[in-house]
Amino acid sequence: MHDQLIDLLISGTIDTLLMVGVSAFVAFLIGLPLAVVLVCSAEHGIYPSKSLNHTLGWLVNITRSVPFLILMVALIPLTRFIVGTSYGVWAAVVPLTLAATPFFARIAEVSLREVDQGLIEAAQAIGCNRKQIIWHVLLPEALPGIVAGFTVTLVTMINSSAIAGAIGAGGLGDIAYRYGYQRFDMQIMLAVIVVLVAIVMLVQACGDHISNQLDKRKI
């Protein structure tokens, strides 16, 4: 029984890390540019566009307002179309990505908005074009906050993956539901909780460390 539990936990942990890792990677690739567009297209941004800003903001807010469980069920047809199935680890990647992308975009947007306007004006004064301002001023200055925000996003995704696992996505959530809840086995339930807590604490500690190392204000 002890060996079986360890095997279950290892398998579930690998599945959870896989679904969260792939989803987080895609969410970062889409969410960060989305945040940049939201900031730059704002009224006082370097690429002001009221219609674009309002449209993107509207889409982000709608997606963020849908609870993950409902979003996962609603996206079953799209998930089947993209990955060919609505069950398993890869099926969870689609709703996890779509839920995490607007969440991370809003957090990154806040970090980008907090960049000192004086730095942007100084860059403009010395002749930097708008692309240079984005790459050499906005993103480097906001990087500590972006990393911290991505860490929060990862933790949220780990929690969501447990929900996804309980309805057929696999991972630790599936183990907790099938072997812990349905079989009334508190040992397995507690073991899954311990593993999830350990993963979250490790992710948070690594994210905090990287963010602190990047924060010039603390040097």
N, C-alpha and C positions, 0 to 999 in steps of 0.2 A: 504493500500500500504506500509506503514511504517513497519508494523508487518511482512508483506510478505517479504520485503527486508531483515529484520533482520533474519528471518528464513532461507532465501536463503544463506545469508552470513555465518550463523552458520553451516549449512549443508555443504557448500562448503569448509569452513575452516577445518572442521573435515575430509572431504575426502582428502584434500590437505595434512594435517598433517599425515594422515594414509599412503598415498602412499609414501610420502617423508620419513616418519619414518621407515617404513619397508625396503624401498630401501636403506636408509642410513645405517641401521643396517647390512644388508647383504653386502653392499659395504665395510663397515669397516672390517667385518670378513674376507673378501677375499682380500681386498686391502692392509691391513697392512702386512699380511704374504707375499704377493707378493712383497711389497716394501723391506722387510727384505731379501728375496731371491735375489732380484736385487742387493742390496748393498753387501751382503755376497758373491755372485758369481762373483762380479766384479774382475778385474785383481789383485787389491791389497786388496781384501776382505779376510775374514777368511775361506771361502769355494770357492776359485777361480774356475770358470768353464766358460770358454769363450763361449762355444756352448750354454749352458743353459742361460747365461746372454744375449747373442745376440738374441736368440729365443724369450725369454720373452719380451725383450725390443722391438723387432719387432712387436710382437702381441699387446703390450700396445700402441705403436705409431700408428698402423693401426686403432685400436678401437677409440683412441682419435681424430683421424683426420676426422672421419665421423660425420657430423652435426647431432644433436639429432633428428630433424624431419625426416631425411632420415633413420637414424638408427631405429626409432620407426616403420616406415612403412616396412622396410626390415625385421624386426623381427616379423612381424605379424604371420607367420606360427609357429615360435618357441613359441610365446606368447600363441597362441591357444593350442599348445601341452602341455604347462606347466600349464596354469591356466584354459584352456577350453573355453576361449573367447578372442576376440581382442578388446573388448569394456568395459569401466568401470575402476574403481580405481585399481583393482588387475591386470588388463591387462597392466596398466602403470608401475607397479612395475618392470616388466622384463626389458624393455628398460632403465628405470631410473637406475636400478642397473648396467646394463652392460655399461652404459655411465659413471656412477659415479666411478665405481671400478678402471679403469685405471687412471682416473683423480686424484683420491685420492692417488693411489699407487705412482704416480710420485711426488706428493707433499710430501708424507711421505718419499719417497726415498731421496729427497733433505735434509730433516731434519736429517735423519739417517747418510747421508754422512758428515754432518757438525759436527758430534760428534768428539771431539778432539782425534786424533790418539794416542796421548800420553797416554790417559786413557786406550785405548785398549792394548797398549804395556805394560802398568803397570800391567793390569789384567793378561796378558800372563806371565809376569815375576814372578808373585806370584803363578802361577800354575793353573789359571782358564782355563777350557776347553772352546771350542767354544760355546756350548750351554749356559754356564754360562755367557760368554761375551755378548751374545745376550740379555739374560734376565736381567742381573744385570748392564750392562754398556750401550749398544747401546739403548735399549728401554727407560730406565729411563732418560738418558741424552737427548734423542730426543723428549721426551714426550710433552714439551711445544710447540715445532714446529709442532708435529703431531696433537695436539689438535687445534692449529691455522689453520692448513691445512684442518682438518676435518670441521672446521667452514666454511671455504671458499667453501668446497665441498657442505655443506648443503645449503648455499646461492645459489650456482649454481643449485642445484637440485630443489629448490623452483622455480627458474626462469623456469627451464625445465618443471616442473609440470604444469605451466601455459600454456606452449605450448602444452603439452600432453592433457590438459583439453579442449583446443580449437578444438581438433580433436577426441573427444569422450571419454576421460579418466575421465571426471567428475572433481570435485573440483572447485576452484575459477576461473581457466581459462575457464572452460565450462560455468560458470555463466556470466563471462565477455563477452564471444562470443555470447551465445544464447540470453541473456537478455539485454546486453549492446550494442554490435555491431549490431546484426541482427535487433533489435527493436529500434535502435538509441536512447537508454536511457542512457544519460550521467550520470545520478544520480547513476545508478547501476555500470557503468564503473568506476566512481570515487571512489565509495564505495569499490569496489574490489581492486583498486590500493592502497587505504589507508590501507586496511587489509593486503595486501601483503607487503607493506612497513613496517608496524608495526611488522609483523612476522620476516622479515629479520633483522630489527633493534634489536629485542629481541634476536634472535639467535646469531647475531654478538656480542652483549653486553655480553651474557652469555659465549660465546666461548672465548672472550678476557679476561674476568674475570678469567675463569678457567686456561687459558694459563699463565696469569700473576702470579696466585697463585702457579703454578707448576714450574715456572722459578726460579731456585735457584740463578741465576745471579743477580736477582732484590731484593733478600732478604738481 
